[in-house]
Amino acid sequence: MKYIPGWIFLMIIMSGQVLAHSGQPKYHVIIDTDGGIDDMRAISMLLAGNDIRVLAVNCSRGTLMPRTVFSKVHSLLSAFHHEGIPVGISRETDPDLPEWADFAKNIHWGNPLNHSSLDENNNAVDILNSVTENYPDRITLVALGSLKTYADWFRVNPDIVQKIERIIWYNHPETQRGFNYQLSPGSYEFIRNSAVSIETVANLSDNLTVNDTYLSTMQHVKSVYADQILYVHAQKPVKERIKQDPMYLWDDMVPLYLTLPLLFDIESRDGITYASIMPELPRDFVYETISKLLGSATSASNRVFIEFPVDTALYLPEYAKMVNTTIEQYGLVEWKAISLTNEIHGHTGIYSIIGAKMGIRAMEYFNVGINNMKVVTFAGNDPPLSCFNDGIQISTGATIGQGLIMISDSISTIPSAIFT
């Protein structure tokens, strides 16, 4: 009981940090995954983080082979409608996989895909070079498997280390005991001797598992990311595995450490930072913290309102009757964008609404927040088509005042746009 006041205070701090979002992300992240089911949960948490921008996801050999992981990642991004996030494939290496590979291979991460439509020539190093070449911010590399892909990248492009802020790597604090270390010891030694800092994250507690309490907590989160975790863990092989053996929260610790390092015991040895989730933290508190991170994506990122008004009494009758059903179907972010579009635009117009919905879809495609895209529109300057431009500006924050939108002077006008 003596800990309760501390946990209450910590939850207040945590709520403010996890949900804080300035429009520009605080963390700029590239993910490397080897296809474990805990990777799926960790990637979902990173995609959900309102203050996290995922620049790319790379698929490497570990639990599964890279091309198998590639299909799983694509299906997950498709389920979230984040098809604009690039996905790379590392080189095939030792075909021997761990004993849990068959289990992992049979788990569906997302929507069934037409594999003939996937471009499986997305070389990892090429993707990494492409997304970082002109990127203005320093980048955090997340490693949910081995460090091989990043080591290969640094060998080919040694100057890139100047753009890398750190690597956050899930591995046992006794480094050589870790499965991810054993996959490629030479890669660890190579990066350790580079200028990039390594921060190793681990869960050494037997208390943090995927159990009924964890799943019940996820059910109360209004988030597609939590819904997808529930979908994956409702599959028969996963349910049977949970009954047989504990399914620990392992890679899940990486997004928590990225956003809330105060939950971890941290020490430095020989130039490496080691972080382990505090063993005394109540299990339910950790689950609740994960749920807040997964739910942060639903935040409307208000600048003036504490909460965007959804009380039907505040709306005109024709809109009041559609508030709740529309938010349930399309989400608060889209409701806010279209409500503000109609209010600022001066009337309820078809083209302004189309523009707002297109802007929302573009942000969803790239998984970015407002003020993070440049737009060229081809709707011209004459109504009614030009009303389209207002919807795009209000939904994306790509406004004339910020210099993020340009109206093409092409001869023909059409309600379309290019988003970058």
GUDREN-22536 format. One record per residue (C-alpha): residue number from 1; z, y, x. Coordinates in pm, whole numbers, padded with zeros to 5 digits, always signed. Example, Ala and Ser with C-alpha at 12.3 -4.5 7.8 and 13.67 -1.06 7.14 Angstrom:
! residues 2
(node 1 (+00780 -00450 +01230))
(node 2 (+00714 -00106 +01367))
//
This chain:
! residues 420
(node 1 (+00000 +00000 +00000))
(node 2 (+00063 +00237 +00289))
(node 3 (-00314 +00255 +00348))
(node 4 (-00411 +00371 -00002))
(node 5 (-00392 +00750 +00054))
(node 6 (-00606 +00708 +00364))
(node 7 (-00871 +00511 +00179))
(node 8 (-00881 +00768 -00101))
(node 9 (-00934 +01045 +00153))
(node 10 (-01198 +00838 +00332))
(node 11 (-01385 +00776 +00008))
(node 12 (-01399 +01151 -00060))
(node 13 (-01544 +01210 +00287))
(node 14 (-01783 +00917 +00250))
(node 15 (-01916 +01033 -00085))
(node 16 (-02004 +01371 +00055))
(node 17 (-02175 +01231 +00363))
(node 18 (-02378 +00953 +00205))
(node 19 (-02514 +01167 -00075))
(node 20 (-02574 +01480 +00132))
(node 21 (-02943 +01566 +00162))
(node 22 (-03088 +01891 +00284))
(node 23 (-03451 +01822 +00202))
(node 24 (-03520 +01750 +00569))
(node 25 (-03385 +01409 +00673))
(node 26 (-03101 +01380 +00921))
(node 27 (-03209 +01043 +01058))
(node 28 (-03564 +00957 +01165))
(node 29 (-03588 +00580 +01189))
(node 30 (-03822 +00301 +01295))
(node 31 (-03712 -00050 +01195))
(node 32 (-03780 -00380 +01371))
(node 33 (-03708 -00691 +01163))
(node 34 (-03733 -01065 +01222))
(node 35 (-03727 -01171 +00855))
(node 36 (-03369 -01276 +00781))
(node 37 (-03233 -01221 +00431))
(node 38 (-02974 -00979 +00571))
(node 39 (-03269 -00782 +00712))
(node 40 (-03399 -00745 +00357))
(node 41 (-03070 -00591 +00248))
(node 42 (-03051 -00364 +00553))
(node 43 (-03409 -00241 +00511))
(node 44 (-03342 -00168 +00143))
(node 45 (-03035 +00035 +00239))
(node 46 (-03229 +00232 +00500))
(node 47 (-03512 +00303 +00254))
(node 48 (-03257 +00413 -00007))
(node 49 (-03074 +00655 +00219))
(node 50 (-03140 +01006 +00095))
(node 51 (-03089 +01142 +00445))
(node 52 (-03301 +00876 +00619))
(node 53 (-03675 +00880 +00680))
(node 54 (-03824 +00543 +00769))
(node 55 (-04135 +00610 +00978))
(node 56 (-04249 +00250 +01019))
(node 57 (-04136 -00111 +00995))
(node 58 (-04225 -00359 +01266))
(node 59 (-04224 -00738 +01228))
(node 60 (-04119 -00952 +01521))
(node 61 (-04039 -01314 +01599))
(node 62 (-03681 -01428 +01543))
(node 63 (-03575 -01592 +01220))
(node 64 (-03947 -01621 +01130))
(node 65 (-04283 -01564 +01296))
(node 66 (-04421 -01208 +01288))
(node 67 (-04701 -01265 +01036))
(node 68 (-04464 -01432 +00791))
(node 69 (-04227 -01138 +00826))
(node 70 (-04523 -00903 +00779))
(node 71 (-04596 -01051 +00434))
(node 72 (-04232 -01024 +00331))
(node 73 (-04204 -00660 +00441))
(node 74 (-04527 -00567 +00262))
(node 75 (-04406 -00732 -00057))
(node 76 (-04077 -00543 -00036))
(node 77 (-04244 -00206 +00021))
(node 78 (-04479 -00282 -00267))
(node 79 (-04183 -00351 -00496))
(node 80 (-04044 -00006 -00407))
(node 81 (-04392 +00158 -00427))
(node 82 (-04357 +00272 -00064))
(node 83 (-04699 +00147 +00039))
(node 84 (-04749 +00449 +00267))
(node 85 (-04498 +00327 +00526))
(node 86 (-04691 +00166 +00816))
(node 87 (-04608 -00195 +00905))
(node 88 (-04675 -00339 +01252))
(node 89 (-04694 -00696 +01382))
(node 90 (-04558 -00797 +01721))
(node 91 (-04723 -01057 +01942))
(node 92 (-04665 -01422 +01857))
(node 93 (-04426 -01585 +02103))
(node 94 (-04227 -01910 +02127))
(node 95 (-04297 -02099 +01801))
(node 96 (-03955 -02267 +01797))
(node 97 (-03754 -02114 +01514))
(node 98 (-03383 -02144 +01426))
(node 99 (-03247 -02400 +01183))
(node 100 (-03223 -02145 +00901))
(node 101 (-03594 -02054 +00925))
(node 102 (-03704 -02280 +00637))
(node 103 (-03447 -02121 +00409))
(node 104 (-03557 -01769 +00504))
(node 105 (-03926 -01854 +00465))
(node 106 (-03880 -01960 +00103))
(node 107 (-03715 -01635 -00006))
(node 108 (-03940 -01384 -00183))
(node 109 (-03855 -01027 -00085))
(node 110 (-04074 -00855 -00341))
(node 111 (-04391 -00861 -00545))
(node 112 (-04646 -01140 -00492))
(node 113 (-04933 -01001 -00286))
(node 114 (-05301 -01071 -00245))
(node 115 (-05283 -01167 +00123))
(node 116 (-05658 -01123 +00166))
(node 117 (-05605 -00749 +00109))
(node 118 (-05349 -00716 +00391))
(node 119 (-05461 -00582 +00726))
(node 120 (-05300 -00827 +00967))
(node 121 (-05443 -00648 +01272))
(node 122 (-05168 -00389 +01276))
(node 123 (-05062 -00425 +01637))
(node 124 (-04700 -00318 +01674))
(node 125 (-04747 -00098 +01980))
(node 126 (-05048 +00076 +01824))
(node 127 (-04850 +00148 +01507))
(node 128 (-04553 +00277 +01704))
(node 129 (-04772 +00505 +01915))
(node 130 (-04952 +00633 +01606))
(node 131 (-04643 +00728 +01405))
(node 132 (-04466 +00892 +01699))
(node 133 (-04754 +01070 +01874))
(node 134 (-04712 +01406 +01702))
(node 135 (-04374 +01354 +01539))
(node 136 (-04154 +01660 +01604))
(node 137 (-03807 +01502 +01579))
(node 138 (-03627 +01255 +01801))
(node 139 (-03625 +00904 +01663))
(node 140 (-03365 +00633 +01616))
(node 141 (-03493 +00280 +01672))
(node 142 (-03323 +00017 +01458))
(node 143 (-03338 -00341 +01588))
(node 144 (-03241 -00611 +01339))
(node 145 (-03374 -00882 +01570))
(node 146 (-03450 -00889 +01941))
(node 147 (-03533 -00586 +02157))
(node 148 (-03865 -00734 +02268))
(node 149 (-04100 -00512 +02068))
(node 150 (-03932 -00195 +02188))
(node 151 (-03928 -00319 +02549))
(node 152 (-04300 -00402 +02527))
(node 153 (-04365 -00055 +02385))
(node 154 (-04172 +00119 +02663))
(node 155 (-04363 -00077 +02927))
(node 156 (-04698 +00031 +02782))
(node 157 (-04590 +00388 +02703))
(node 158 (-04301 +00482 +02936))
(node 159 (-04312 +00851 +02841))
(node 160 (-04211 +00767 +02483))
(node 161 (-03848 +00725 +02586))
(node 162 (-03821 +01105 +02585))
(node 163 (-03868 +01097 +02207))
(node 164 (-03614 +00822 +02145))
(node 165 (-03261 +00933 +02063))
(node 166 (-03105 +00585 +02069))
(node 167 (-03145 +00221 +01973))
(node 168 (-02906 +00079 +01713))
(node 169 (-02908 -00297 +01760))
(node 170 (-02731 -00568 +01562))
(node 171 (-02582 -00814 +01810))
(node 172 (-02250 -00971 +01903))
(node 173 (-02028 -00741 +02116))
(node 174 (-02013 -01022 +02373))
(node 175 (-02381 -00960 +02431))
(node 176 (-02493 -01298 +02559))
(node 177 (-02338 -01476 +02258))
(node 178 (-02568 -01291 +02018))
(node 179 (-02870 -01466 +01864))
(node 180 (-03071 -01144 +01893))
(node 181 (-02995 -01123 +02265))
(node 182 (-03088 -01488 +02321))
(node 183 (-03430 -01428 +02167))
(node 184 (-03529 -01210 +02465))
(node 185 (-03266 -01150 +02735))
(node 186 (-03520 -00983 +02962))
(node 187 (-03597 -00719 +02700))
(node 188 (-03230 -00626 +02677))
(node 189 (-03204 -00592 +03056))
(node 190 (-03522 -00384 +03071))
(node 191 (-03407 -00137 +02804))
(node 192 (-03057 -00125 +02949))
(node 193 (-03210 +00008 +03271))
(node 194 (-03416 +00268 +03086))
(node 195 (-03304 +00615 +02979))
(node 196 (-03249 +00506 +02616))
(node 197 (-02893 +00448 +02498))
(node 198 (-02809 +00123 +02319))
(node 199 (-02552 +00113 +02039))
(node 200 (-02463 -00244 +01944))
(node 201 (-02331 -00304 +01592))
(node 202 (-02152 -00612 +01462))
(node 203 (-01946 -00754 +01179))
(node 204 (-01670 -00974 +01318))
(node 205 (-01487 -01006 +00986))
(node 206 (-01490 -01325 +00781))
(node 207 (-01415 -01115 +00474))
(node 208 (-01751 -00944 +00419))
(node 209 (-01986 -01183 +00243))
(node 210 (-02238 -01183 -00039))
(node 211 (-02012 -01305 -00319))
(node 212 (-01962 -01243 -00690))
(node 213 (-01776 -00917 -00621))
(node 214 (-02058 -00789 -00401))
(node 215 (-02324 -00879 -00657))
(node 216 (-02119 -00732 -00941))
(node 217 (-02090 -00406 -00748))
(node 218 (-02469 -00397 -00701))
(node 219 (-02521 -00447 -01076))
(node 220 (-02354 -00113 -01144))
(node 221 (-02589 +00080 -00915))
(node 222 (-02874 +00260 -01088))
(node 223 (-03124 +00207 -00809))
(node 224 (-03441 +00005 -00758))
(node 225 (-03304 -00088 -00417))
(node 226 (-02992 -00249 -00560))
(node 227 (-03205 -00414 -00830))
(node 228 (-03428 -00571 -00563))
(node 229 (-03128 -00706 -00374))
(node 230 (-03008 -00865 -00697))
(node 231 (-03355 -01009 -00761))
(node 232 (-03366 -01169 -00417))
(node 233 (-03015 -01311 -00442))
(node 234 (-03080 -01452 -00790))
(node 235 (-03344 -01689 -00651))
(node 236 (-03241 -02053 -00668))
(node 237 (-03235 -02127 -00290))
(node 238 (-03016 -01822 -00229))
(node 239 (-02773 -01903 -00510))
(node 240 (-02740 -02260 -00382))
(node 241 (-02688 -02137 -00024))
(node 242 (-02414 -01896 -00132))
(node 243 (-02230 -02182 -00303))
(node 244 (-02252 -02400 +00008))
(node 245 (-02175 -02158 +00290))
(node 246 (-02061 -01797 +00323))
(node 247 (-02352 -01553 +00349))
(node 248 (-02218 -01278 +00572))
(node 249 (-02306 -00911 +00571))
(node 250 (-02451 -00884 +00921))
(node 251 (-02751 -00653 +00956))
(node 252 (-02614 -00464 +00654))
(node 253 (-02374 -00302 +00902))
(node 254 (-02654 -00110 +01076))
(node 255 (-02728 +00135 +00789))
(node 256 (-02354 +00180 +00740))
(node 257 (-02305 +00259 +01107))
(node 258 (-02600 +00499 +01108))
(node 259 (-02464 +00703 +00817))
(node 260 (-02088 +00643 +00840))
(node 261 (-01980 +00558 +01195))
(node 262 (-01620 +00650 +01105))
(node 263 (-01594 +00306 +00938))
(node 264 (-01629 +00135 +01275))
(node 265 (-01414 +00065 +01577))
(node 266 (-01619 +00207 +01865))
(node 267 (-01585 +00161 +02239))
(node 268 (-01810 +00207 +02541))
(node 269 (-01847 -00041 +02828))
(node 270 (-02088 -00020 +03118))
(node 271 (-02297 +00245 +02944))
(node 272 (-02333 +00052 +02615))
(node 273 (-02168 +00156 +02288))
(node 274 (-02015 -00127 +02085))
(node 275 (-01929 -00074 +01718))
(node 276 (-01760 -00326 +01488))
(node 277 (-01676 -00264 +01123))
(node 278 (-01299 -00203 +01096))
(node 279 (-01141 -00537 +00999))
(node 280 (-00864 -00366 +00800))
(node 281 (-01110 -00199 +00560))
(node 282 (-01069 -00339 +00207))
(node 283 (-01366 -00558 +00120))
(node 284 (-01423 -00385 -00214))
(node 285 (-01430 -00049 -00039))
(node 286 (-01711 -00166 +00191))
(node 287 (-01907 -00299 -00108))
(node 288 (-01861 +00032 -00288))
(node 289 (-01979 +00221 +00020))
(node 290 (-02295 +00009 +00032))
(node 291 (-02353 +00076 -00337))
(node 292 (-02329 +00451 -00281))
(node 293 (-02587 +00434 -00006))
(node 294 (-02821 +00229 -00227))
(node 295 (-02769 +00476 -00512))
(node 296 (-02822 +00788 -00304))
(node 297 (-03199 +00764 -00355))
(node 298 (-03153 +00851 -00722))
(node 299 (-03001 +01189 -00633))
(node 300 (-03203 +01481 -00767))
(node 301 (-03123 +01680 -00448))
(node 302 (-03013 +01990 -00637))
(node 303 (-02987 +02329 -00468))
(node 304 (-02833 +02530 -00754))
(node 305 (-02699 +02276 -01002))
(node 306 (-02401 +02054 -00937))
(node 307 (-02586 +01808 -01158))
(node 308 (-02921 +01862 -01323))
(node 309 (-02852 +01909 -01698))
(node 310 (-02935 +01609 -01914))
(node 311 (-02716 +01688 -02215))
(node 312 (-02955 +01666 -02511))
(node 313 (-02778 +01963 -02676))
(node 314 (-02927 +02186 -02404))
(node 315 (-03287 +02100 -02489))
(node 316 (-03522 +02207 -02766))
(node 317 (-03541 +01944 -03042))
(node 318 (-03881 +01804 -02943))
(node 319 (-03754 +01740 -02590))
(node 320 (-03397 +01643 -02677))
(node 321 (-03514 +01327 -02852))
(node 322 (-03696 +01206 -02539))
(node 323 (-03445 +01296 -02265))
(node 324 (-03257 +00967 -02240))
(node 325 (-03548 +00729 -02289))
(node 326 (-03767 +00918 -02041))
(node 327 (-03499 +00927 -01772))
(node 328 (-03434 +00557 -01825))
(node 329 (-03803 +00479 -01780))
(node 330 (-03904 +00725 -01507))
(node 331 (-03581 +00840 -01342))
(node 332 (-03392 +01166 -01311))
(node 333 (-03599 +01293 -01018))
(node 334 (-03921 +01287 -01221))
(node 335 (-03751 +01429 -01531))
(node 336 (-03619 +01720 -01327))
(node 337 (-03959 +01786 -01168))
(node 338 (-04148 +01791 -01496))
(node 339 (-03880 +01990 -01682))
(node 340 (-03881 +02260 -01412))
(node 341 (-04261 +02254 -01399))
(node 342 (-04292 +02329 -01770))
(node 343 (-04018 +02593 -01759))
(node 344 (-04162 +02779 -01458))
(node 345 (-04524 +02727 -01557))
(node 346 (-04458 +02901 -01888))
(node 347 (-04585 +02636 -02123))
(node 348 (-04610 +02259 -02161))
(node 349 (-04951 +02179 -02016))
(node 350 (-05132 +01856 -01944))
(node 351 (-05257 +01948 -01597))
(node 352 (-04925 +02085 -01474))
(node 353 (-04756 +01760 -01582))
(node 354 (-05026 +01553 -01410))
(node 355 (-04970 +01758 -01094))
(node 356 (-04594 +01703 -01109))
(node 357 (-04633 +01328 -01161))
(node 358 (-04887 +01308 -00878))
(node 359 (-04643 +01487 -00647))
(node 360 (-04364 +01247 -00742))
(node 361 (-04594 +00951 -00676))
(node 362 (-04692 +01087 -00332))
(node 363 (-04326 +01127 -00231))
(node 364 (-04260 +00774 -00355))
(node 365 (-04561 +00639 -00162))
(node 366 (-04437 +00783 +00168))
(node 367 (-04068 +00752 +00071))
(node 368 (-03989 +01114 +00157))
(node 369 (-03801 +01393 -00020))
(node 370 (-03910 +01743 -00107))
(node 371 (-04052 +01983 +00154))
(node 372 (-04182 +01692 +00363))
(node 373 (-04555 +01695 +00287))
(node 374 (-04855 +01918 +00332))
(node 375 (-05101 +01927 +00042))
(node 376 (-05462 +02029 -00006))
(node 377 (-05564 +02051 -00371))
(node 378 (-05913 +02065 -00518))
(node 379 (-05817 +02203 -00860))
(node 380 (-05930 +02558 -00783))
(node 381 (-05778 +02885 -00903))
(node 382 (-05889 +02893 -01265))
(node 383 (-05695 +02747 -01561))
(node 384 (-05664 +02492 -01700))
(node 385 (-05735 +02284 -01389))
(node 386 (-05541 +02518 -01160))
(node 387 (-05224 +02446 -01361))
(node 388 (-05229 +02120 -01167))
(node 389 (-05130 +02315 -00855))
(node 390 (-04805 +02436 -01010))
(node 391 (-04693 +02082 -01088))
(node 392 (-04757 +01970 -00731))
(node 393 (-04568 +02264 -00583))
(node 394 (-04261 +02222 -00802))
(node 395 (-04234 +01845 -00770))
(node 396 (-04287 +01826 -00392))
(node 397 (-04156 +02161 -00269))
(node 398 (-04494 +02208 -00096))
(node 399 (-04515 +02569 -00210))
(node 400 (-04732 +02864 -00119))
(node 401 (-04425 +03044 +00013))
(node 402 (-04353 +02764 +00259))
(node 403 (-04715 +02737 +00366))
(node 404 (-04728 +02370 +00274))
(node 405 (-05008 +02384 +00015))
(node 406 (-05368 +02499 +00040))
(node 407 (-05621 +02530 -00241))
(node 408 (-05960 +02412 -00122))
(node 409 (-06248 +02656 -00168))
(node 410 (-06489 +02374 -00250))
(node 411 (-06758 +02456 -00505))
(node 412 (-06663 +02182 -00750))
(node 413 (-06309 +02163 -00887))
(node 414 (-06130 +01842 -00978))
(node 415 (-05758 +01765 -01034))
(node 416 (-05708 +01579 -00708))
(node 417 (-05523 +01636 -00383))
(node 418 (-05478 +01514 -00027))
(node 419 (-05116 +01455 +00080))
(node 420 (-05015 +01438 +00445))
//
